[in-house]
C-alpha cells in the first residue's frame, strides 16, 4: 500500500516538475487557452469547453443581477443619501451637471450622491466612471450606483434627500440638497417621515441598472456566443514557433529537478520543499518520449508519424506529440486539430514555454527521451532533407483523397 501511494506521489511530482505549478486567479480567457494547449485535440471537446464557458458567464451575470437586486442591510450609524439624476441628455448637460455636483459638495459635503443607473447613452460601468470623473474632478462628492436604494425608499424624483440611520430612513424631503437643514429638523425638531417638497424636482431619467442588466441578459443570443467563442479562438492564438533544424545535434540534460516552490499535497503532506533537488527518475524511470514538430510543415508531419510509430512499437514507450503550429489555423483550426488526431492516432499538444525551457528546445523536429544508461534526458534535433514530395500521411492531414494501396502503407490512414 505504501509503495503504491509513494508511486502516485512521484507521478504527481513528475508532472509538477515538467510542467510547473498551476497559477491561481486566471480569468475565463486564460483557462480556455490553457485547456486548448494541454487537452487532447478533439474538436467536440473544445466545443464543449466553449459551451461550458458561455454557461458559466451567463450564470455569473445572473448572479450579479440577483445580488444587486436583493436588499441588503445598510451600514451602521447615520448617513445622508442624496438621490439625483443626470438628465435625459447628460453629454449635452455636462457643464450643468458639473455645477450641480460642485454645489452639492459645497452645501452638503457629507452627503453620498446616489444614481439609479447608467447615464443616458452609456453602455457600461466604464462609461459611467468616465462621465463621473468628468463632472466631479478631484474634490467632488462621493457617488454611488445603487438602484436598490431607489426602490427601497421609493425615490422617483431628483433631488431627494434621505436621512438614514442604521439602514432605515428616518426622514426625507424632495427638492432640497441641504443635508444640514434635514439634520436639524430631525435632531432639534424631532421631525420624521416625509417632510414634503421644498423646491423644484425632475423625474429620474436613468433606467434601473438591475432591470437593464436583466433586459440585456434576456436579449443575448448565447448560442451565437458559443459559436463565436469557438470560431475566434484560433484567430487570437499565438504559437511558440521554433526554427527548422538544419543540422543534426544531440545533447543531454540533467534529469534531476530543483523544486521552485513547496509542493504540498491537499492532506498537508510535504512532497518537496523549494530549493530541494529531486532525482525521481532514478527510482521511477519515465516511460514517455516527446516528438516535437511543426504540424504545418507536411514533411515534419510525415516524420512525426513514422517516428512515433517506430518508438511506440520497437521501444514500447508512450509517445507525446507536441506541435509548434496548427495548419490553416486561422480558418480551419479545429478541423485541422481533429485531422491531426486522426492521422497520429494520439492526442496533439501545443508547445508551451515550460516544456520548451525545461528541455532547451530550439529547433524542430526534435525528440526528447530518457537515456537510462546516462541517467539524463537526450534531446535530439533532426534535420530533414529538402525536396521530398507529399507522402500519404501528408495527404491525409490535408484531406486529399488517397489511393487505396497508398493508404495501406501508412497503416490505414484514410479519410
C-alpha positions in Angstrom: 0.0 0.0 0.0 2.8 2.4 0.9 4.6 1.6 -2.3 1.5 2.5 -4.4 1.0 5.8 -2.6 4.6 6.6 -3.0 4.4 5.8 -6.7 1.4 8.1 -7.1 3.2 10.9 -5.3 6.2 10.5 -7.7 3.9 10.7 -10.7 2.3 13.9 -9.4 5.7 15.4 -8.7 6.9 14.4 -12.1 4.0 16.4 -13.7 4.8 19.3 -11.3 8.5 19.3 -12.3 8.0 19.0 -16.0 5.1 21.4 -16.4 5.4 23.8 -13.4 2.8 24.7 -10.8 -0.6 26.0 -11.9 -1.2 29.7 -11.5 -4.2 30.7 -9.4 -6.6 33.6 -10.2 -6.7 33.0 -14.0 -9.8 34.8 -15.8 -12.0 32.7 -18.2 -10.0 33.5 -21.3 -6.7 32.2 -19.7 -8.4 29.0 -18.6 -9.6 28.3 -22.2 -6.2 28.8 -23.7 -4.6 26.5 -21.1 -7.0 23.7 -21.7 -6.6 24.1 -25.5 -2.8 23.7 -25.1 -3.0 20.7 -22.8 -6.0 18.6 -23.6 -6.4 16.0 -26.4 -7.2 17.6 -29.7 -10.7 16.5 -30.3 -12.9 19.2 -31.8 -16.0 18.2 -29.9 -14.1 18.5 -26.6 -13.2 22.1 -27.3 -16.7 23.0 -28.5 -18.0 21.6 -25.2 -15.4 23.8 -23.4 -16.8 26.9 -25.2 -20.3 25.9 -24.3 -19.3 25.5 -20.7 -17.6 28.9 -20.6 -20.7 30.5 -22.0 -22.9 28.8 -19.5 -20.6 30.0 -16.7 -20.6 33.6 -18.0 -24.4 33.6 -18.2 -24.6 32.3 -14.6 -22.2 34.9 -13.4 -24.2 37.8 -14.9 -27.4 36.3 -13.5 -25.9 36.1 -10.0 -24.6 39.6 -10.2 -28.0 40.9 -11.1 -29.6 38.9 -8.3 -27.1 40.1 -5.8 -27.7 43.7 -6.8 -31.5 43.3 -6.7 -31.5 41.8 -3.3 -31.9 44.3 -0.4 -29.0 44.3 2.0 -28.8 45.8 5.4 -27.5 49.4 5.4 -24.3 50.4 7.3 -24.5 51.0 11.0 -24.7 54.6 12.0 -26.1 57.7 10.1 -25.7 58.9 6.6 -27.2 61.4 4.3 -28.3 60.0 0.9 -28.9 62.4 -2.0 -30.7 60.8 -4.9 -30.2 62.7 -8.2 -30.5 62.3 -11.9 -28.0 63.4 -14.6 -30.9 64.1 -17.0 -32.0 62.9 -20.4 -29.0 64.4 -22.2 -26.0 64.1 -19.9 -23.4 64.7 -22.5 -25.1 68.0 -23.6 -25.6 68.9 -19.9 -22.0 68.2 -18.9 -21.3 71.7 -17.6 -24.7 71.9 -15.9 -24.1 68.6 -14.1 -20.6 69.7 -13.1 -22.0 72.8 -11.5 -24.7 70.8 -9.8 -22.3 68.4 -8.1 -20.0 71.2 -7.1 -22.9 73.0 -5.4 -23.9 69.7 -3.7 -20.4 69.2 -2.4 -20.1 72.8 -1.1 -23.5 72.7 0.6 -23.6 69.1 1.8 -20.0 67.6 1.8 -21.2 64.7 4.0 -23.9 63.6 1.5 -23.5 60.5 -0.6 -24.9 61.0 -4.1 -26.9 58.0 -5.4 -27.6 57.2 -9.0 -30.2 54.7 -10.2 -28.5 53.6 -13.4 -26.1 54.4 -16.2 -26.3 57.9 -17.7 -28.4 58.0 -20.9 -26.4 56.8 -23.8 -23.9 54.8 -21.7 -23.4 51.1 -22.2 -21.1 50.1 -19.4 -19.9 50.9 -15.9 -16.7 52.1 -17.6 -18.8 54.8 -19.4 -20.3 55.8 -16.0 -16.9 56.1 -14.3 -15.6 58.1 -17.2 -18.5 60.5 -17.0 -18.5 61.0 -13.3 -14.7 61.8 -13.4 -15.5 64.5 -15.9 -18.1 66.1 -13.7 -16.6 65.6 -10.2 -12.9 66.3 -10.6 -10.7 65.6 -7.7 -12.8 67.1 -4.9 -16.3 66.2 -5.9 -18.9 64.3 -3.7 -19.0 60.6 -3.2 -21.1 58.9 -5.9 -22.8 55.5 -5.6 -24.7 53.4 -8.1 -27.4 51.7 -6.2 -30.8 51.1 -7.8 -31.9 49.0 -4.8 -31.9 52.1 -2.6 -34.1 53.9 -5.1 -36.7 51.1 -4.8 -36.2 50.7 -1.1 -37.1 54.4 -0.4 -39.5 54.7 -3.4 -37.5 57.6 -4.9 -38.9 58.8 -8.3 -37.7 62.4 -8.5 -34.4 64.4 -8.2 -33.2 65.7 -5.8 -34.5 63.6 -2.9 -32.6 63.8 0.4 -32.9 60.9 2.9 -31.6 60.9 6.5 -30.7 57.2 7.1 -29.9 55.6 10.5 -28.7 52.0 10.7 -30.1 51.2 7.3 -33.6 52.8 7.9 -34.9 56.1 6.6 -35.7 58.5 9.5 -36.8 61.4 7.4 -36.7 62.6 3.8 -37.6 65.6 1.7 -37.7 66.4 -2.0 -36.4 69.4 -3.9 -33.6 70.2 -1.4 -29.9 69.3 -1.2 -29.1 70.9 2.2 -28.1 68.0 4.5 -27.6 70.2 7.5 -31.1 71.5 7.2 -32.5 68.0 7.3 -30.3 67.0 10.2 -31.5 70.0 12.3 -35.1 69.1 11.5 -34.6 65.6 12.7 -32.3 66.2 15.7 -33.8 69.5 17.0 -37.4 69.5 15.8 -37.8 65.7 16.1 -39.2 65.6 12.6 -39.6 62.2 11.0 -41.0 60.6 7.8 -41.9 62.5 4.7 -41.2 66.2 5.1 -42.6 67.2 1.8 -41.4 69.1 -1.3 -39.2 72.2 -0.8 -38.1 73.0 -4.3 -38.1 72.1 -7.9 -37.8 68.4 -8.9 -37.4 66.4 -12.1 -38.2 62.8 -12.9 -35.3 60.3 -12.6 -34.0 59.8 -16.2 -31.8 56.8 -15.6 -33.2 53.3 -16.0 -32.9 50.9 -13.1 -29.5 49.3 -13.5 -30.7 45.9 -12.3 -33.6 45.9 -14.8 -31.2 47.0 -17.6 -28.9 44.1 -16.8 -31.8 41.6 -16.8 -33.0 43.0 -20.1 -29.6 42.8 -21.7 -29.2 39.2 -20.4 -32.5 38.2 -21.9 -31.5 39.7 -25.3 -28.2 37.9 -25.6 -28.0 35.1 -28.1 -26.0 32.6 -26.0 -25.9 30.0 -28.8 -24.3 32.6 -31.1 -21.8 33.5 -28.3 -20.8 29.9 -28.0 -20.2 29.6 -31.8 -18.3 32.9 -31.8 -16.1 31.6 -28.9 -15.2 28.5 -30.9 -14.7 30.4 -34.2 -12.5 33.2 -32.7 -10.1 31.1 -30.6 -7.6 30.3 -33.3 -7.6 33.9 -34.6 -6.2 35.0 -31.3 -3.9 32.1 -30.8 -0.1 32.8 -30.8 2.1 29.9 -31.4 5.5 29.3 -29.8 7.4 28.6 -33.1 10.9 27.2 -33.4 13.4 27.3 -36.3 13.7 24.4 -38.6 16.7 22.1 -37.8 19.4 22.4 -40.5 22.0 20.0 -38.9 21.8 17.2 -36.5 22.5 17.8 -32.9 22.3 15.7 -29.7 22.7 17.0 -26.1 21.9 15.7 -22.7 20.1 17.4 -19.7 20.3 16.6 -16.1 17.3 14.5 -15.0 17.3 16.0 -11.5 15.0 18.9 -10.8 15.3 21.7 -8.4 11.9 22.5 -6.9 11.0 26.1 -7.3 8.0 26.2 -4.8 6.9 24.0 -2.0 5.0 21.0 -3.3 2.4 20.0 -0.7 -0.5 17.5 -1.1 -4.1 18.5 -0.1 -3.8 16.4 3.0 -0.8 18.6 4.1 1.9 16.0 3.4 5.1 17.7 2.1 6.5 16.1 -1.0 9.3 18.6 -1.6 10.5 21.9 -0.4 11.6 24.9 -2.5 15.2 24.6 -3.5 15.3 20.8 -2.9 16.8 18.7 -5.8 14.7 15.7 -6.8 16.0 12.7 -8.6 12.7 10.9 -9.0 13.6 9.3 -12.4 16.3 7.2 -10.7 13.6 5.5 -8.7 10.9 5.5 -11.4 12.4 5.9 -14.9 10.0 7.8 -17.3 8.3 5.7 -20.0 7.4 8.5 -22.3 9.2 10.4 -25.1 8.4 13.7 -26.8 8.1 14.2 -30.5 8.2 17.9 -31.2 7.5 19.1 -34.7 5.7 21.7 -36.8 2.4 20.2 -38.0 2.1 23.0 -40.6 5.1 21.5 -42.4 3.9 18.4 -44.3 7.4 16.9 -44.2 7.7 17.2 -40.5 4.2 15.7 -40.0 5.3 12.7 -42.1 8.4 12.4 -39.9 6.3 12.6 -36.7 4.0 9.8 -37.7 6.9 7.5 -38.7 9.0 8.4 -35.6 6.1 7.9 -33.2 5.1 4.6 -34.7 8.7 3.4 -34.5 9.3 4.3 -30.9 5.9 3.1 -29.7 6.3 -0.3 -31.5 10.0 -1.0 -31.1 10.9 0.6 -27.8 7.4 0.4 -26.2 7.3 4.0 -24.9 4.4 6.3 -24.7 4.8 9.0 -27.4 3.6 12.6 -26.7 3.2 14.7 -29.8 3.9 18.4 -29.4 3.4 20.8 -32.3 4.6 24.4 -32.7 1.9 25.3 -35.2 -1.5 24.1 -36.5 -2.0 24.1 -40.3 -4.5 26.6 -41.7 -5.4 27.6 -38.1 -7.0 30.9 -39.0 -9.9 29.5 -40.9 -9.9 25.8 -40.0 -8.1 25.4 -36.7 -10.5 23.0 -35.1 -10.8 20.8 -38.2 -7.0 20.8 -38.6 -6.5 19.8 -35.0 -9.0 16.9 -35.4 -7.4 15.7 -38.6 -4.0 15.7 -36.8 -5.5 13.5 -34.1 -6.9 11.1 -36.7 -3.5 10.9 -38.5 -1.3 10.5 -35.5 -3.8 8.3 -33.7 -3.0 10.1 -30.5 -3.6 13.5 -28.7 -1.7 16.5 -30.0 -0.5 19.3 -27.7 0.7 22.8 -28.4 4.2 23.7 -27.3 4.3 25.9 -24.2 7.1 27.8 -22.6 7.7 25.5 -19.5 8.3 22.5 -21.8 10.4 24.5 -24.2 12.6 25.8 -21.4 12.8 22.6 -19.5 14.3 20.7 -22.4 16.1 23.6 -24.1 14.1 23.1 -27.3 15.4 25.4 -30.1 14.7 23.6 -33.4 12.2 21.2 -34.9 11.8 18.4 -35.5 13.2 17.1 -32.2 12.8 14.2 -29.9 13.2 14.1 -26.1 13.7 10.8 -24.4 15.2 9.5 -21.2 18.5 7.7 -21.5 18.6 5.2 -18.6 22.3 4.4 -19.0 23.3 8.1 -18.8 20.5 8.9 -16.4 19.9 12.0 -18.5 17.3 13.3 -20.9 18.5 13.1 -24.5 17.4 15.9 -26.8 18.0 15.2 -30.5 17.5 17.8 -33.3 16.9 16.1 -36.6 17.3 17.8 -40.0 15.1 16.6 -42.8 16.1 16.5 -46.4 14.5 19.2 -48.6 12.6 18.5 -51.8 10.6 15.4 -50.7 7.1 15.3 -52.1 4.0 14.9 -50.0 3.6 11.4 -48.6 0.4 9.6 -47.8 0.3 10.9 -44.3 0.6 14.5 -45.5 -2.3 13.8 -47.9 -4.4 12.5 -45.1 -3.7 15.5 -43.0 -4.6 17.9 -45.8 -7.8 16.0 -46.6 -6.6 14.9 -50.1 -8.1 11.6 -51.4 -5.7 8.7 -51.1 -5.4 5.7 -53.4 -6.3 2.6 -51.6 -2.9 0.9 -52.0 -1.1 4.1 -50.6 -3.3 4.2 -47.6 -2.3 0.7 -46.6 1.3 1.7 -46.5 0.6 4.1 -43.6 -1.4 1.7 -41.5 -4.8 2.6 -43.0 -4.6 6.4 -42.5 -7.7 7.2 -44.7 -10.2 10.0 -44.7 
